[in-house]
Amino acid sequence: MHAHINVHFDHNHDRLFSRISRDLGAAYDWLAGPGMSGQERMSRELAEARNGKYSNGAV
């Protein structure tokens, strides 16, 4: 006895997947905020290092 299964892939599923992935990408971009330049990143790292140095009690 053989069972034959017809798999019908609807193009609507493909469009739904594309839309979901596009929406997730847009949400990630919105949550991540704007990118930083190298100079902004270095300034932020220096500020965080200074704050960490003084918050640990070392002067």
C-alpha positions in Angstrom: 0.0 0.0 0.0 1.4 3.3 -1.1 0.3 6.7 0.1 0.7 9.6 -2.3 1.0 13.0 -0.7 0.4 16.1 -2.7 2.4 19.0 -1.4 1.0 22.2 -2.8 3.1 25.2 -2.0 1.0 28.3 -2.2 2.7 31.5 -3.2 0.8 33.3 -0.5 3.0 31.5 2.1 6.1 32.8 0.3 4.8 36.3 0.4 3.8 36.0 4.0 7.3 34.8 4.9 8.8 37.7 3.0 6.6 40.2 4.8 7.3 38.7 8.2 11.1 38.7 7.6 10.9 42.3 6.3 8.9 43.5 9.3 11.3 41.8 11.7 14.2 43.4 10.0 12.5 46.8 10.3 11.7 46.3 14.0 15.4 45.3 14.7 16.6 48.4 12.9 14.2 50.6 14.9 15.3 49.0 18.2 19.0 49.1 17.4 18.9 52.9 16.7 21.3 54.8 14.5 24.8 53.5 13.9 27.8 55.1 15.5 30.9 56.3 13.8 34.3 55.1 15.0 34.9 58.4 16.9 31.5 58.2 18.7 32.2 54.6 19.6 35.6 55.5 21.0 34.2 58.4 23.0 31.5 56.2 24.5 34.0 53.5 25.5 36.3 56.1 27.1 33.3 57.5 29.0 32.2 54.1 30.2 35.8 53.3 31.3 36.0 56.5 33.3 32.6 55.8 35.0 33.7 52.3 35.8 37.0 53.5 37.3 35.3 56.0 39.6 32.4 53.8 40.5 34.7 51.0 41.8 36.1 53.2 44.5 39.5 53.6 42.9 40.7 57.1 42.3 
